[in-house]
Amino acid sequence: MTDILPSSPAASVTSVTRRYRFATEVVTVDNSDDPHNAASVPIYQTATFKQKGATATGEYDYSRSGNPTRTHVENHLAKIMSAERALVVTSGMGALDVITRLVKTGEEIIAGDDLYGGTNRLLSFLAKSQNVKTHHIDTTKSDSILPYLSDKTRLVLLESPTNPLIKISDIPTISKYVHDRCPNALVVVDNTMMSPYLQRPLELGADISYHSGTKYLSGHHDLMAGVIGAKKASVGDELYYVINATGCGLSPFDSWLLLRGVKTLAVRMDKQQASCIRIADYLEAQGFKVHFPGLRSHPQYDLHASMASGPGAVLSFETGDTGISERIVEGTKLWSISVSFGCVNSLISMPCRMSHASIPAHIRAERSLPEDLIRLCVGIEDADDLLEDLEQALNIAGALPTPSK
Ligand SMILES: *Cc1c(COP(=O)(O)O)cnc(C)c1O
């Protein structure tokens, strides 16, 4: 029955190119097809669309297959991701689920060893239920991928920077290795930490880039969304088929919220990043081991700078003592204790107790994920307030003066 649905409604994005600098493009949404010249793309809160005749199918017929609000946000995101086609779904994990449906039983995935917890869970599920094996490798060393590339390789899944240890993968080098040796394989980058403002993996050699739209793209923690960008429209069309078949396309209202949120991506990120750089410098000056690609002390500072235009606004640091870390987290007033990141409000968390708790302790140890690690996700509050609040929490916790490393 699916064949009677339009195969690809309103996939009009194949030739959208950026003409202005990012901050201009991200706030400039093409709504020139609006019948009433609405300044903001309206919410088409409708499940179905009436057709002109029994056999005449219009551009839209059913919102699972396509909806004008969703199409607008997809076209806009395609432009800022340098994708030929972008697709929006109900969560970041939903985005990865759609992408992994391109893998057939017996084919293989190669992925990093410091992945987002939910990504690990989905890959383990695929191994058990679909016999799709994932090789976890240290993607900070590009050559470590070579022994695993074979004609079974279907996806190579990278995060850069990783979260929470902020490890960097060389996207151009790994993409070249994969494309030279495995023409059937796709390089997929989870770009959630950077957002397309700071890093565009499709311009660096990747085939697919995806984001949790729940984070920086929407920016306000008021919706969940996943965003997929495909360098080639043909890959985008395959992914669209899965979305239509499984029914995970983003709702009209959430599509509208995402489009509204993304317009301020550049100003939010500029402010969040500037404050994060100050906080990273402060913590390093106090003697803490800080993981942040904006610090000269980061072992892959140059590699990151060659791929991205900034370090972002998430850092992690070690205190050397789990109890001290707990007291710091609980001693802050302005920083909310919360998983996730990318929101206008600042967040603090202990990954091993929260976002990464689903990874078994022995694997966390194997991946040298320190139990005392604190992650800071910097928002748009006044940077002096954020620093003062952090400093009083460090004092309460007995983490100052300079602890020995
Ligand atoms: C949050 C996150 C995801 C999952 O996205 P959801 O919208 O929560 O489903 C995937 N990857 C990274 C890096 C994330 O931070």
The ligand as a Tripos MOL2 file, in Angstrom:
@<TRIPOS>MOLECULE
LIG
   15    15     1     0     0
SMALL
NO_CHARGES

@<TRIPOS>ATOM
      1 C1         20.8800   13.7800   23.6030 C.3       1 LIG1
      2 C2         21.7670   13.1150   22.6480 C.ar      1 LIG1
      3 C3         21.3020   12.1160   21.7880 C.ar      1 LIG1
      4 C4         19.8830   11.5990   21.8510 C.3       1 LIG1
      5 O1         18.9380   12.5720   21.5310 O.3       1 LIG1
      6 P1         17.4470   12.5670   22.1620 P.3       1 LIG1
      7 O2         16.8390   13.7750   21.5120 O.co2     1 LIG1
      8 O3         17.6060   12.6790   23.6330 O.co2     1 LIG1
      9 O4         16.8170   11.2930   21.7550 O.co2     1 LIG1
     10 C5         22.1860   11.5630   20.8920 C.ar      1 LIG1
     11 N1         23.4730   11.9520   20.8440 N.ar      1 LIG1
     12 C6         23.9610   12.8970   21.6550 C.ar      1 LIG1
     13 C7         25.3930   13.2890   21.5540 C.3       1 LIG1
     14 C8         23.1280   13.5010   22.5820 C.ar      1 LIG1
     15 O5         23.6350   14.4290   23.4020 O.3       1 LIG1
@<TRIPOS>BOND
     1     1     2 1
     2     2     3 ar
     3     2    14 ar
     4     3     4 1
     5     3    10 ar
     6     4     5 1
     7     5     6 1
     8     6     7 2
     9     6     8 1
    10     6     9 1
    11    10    11 ar
    12    11    12 ar
    13    12    13 1
    14    12    14 ar
    15    14    15 1
@<TRIPOS>SUBSTRUCTURE
     1 LIG1         1 GROUP 0 **** ****
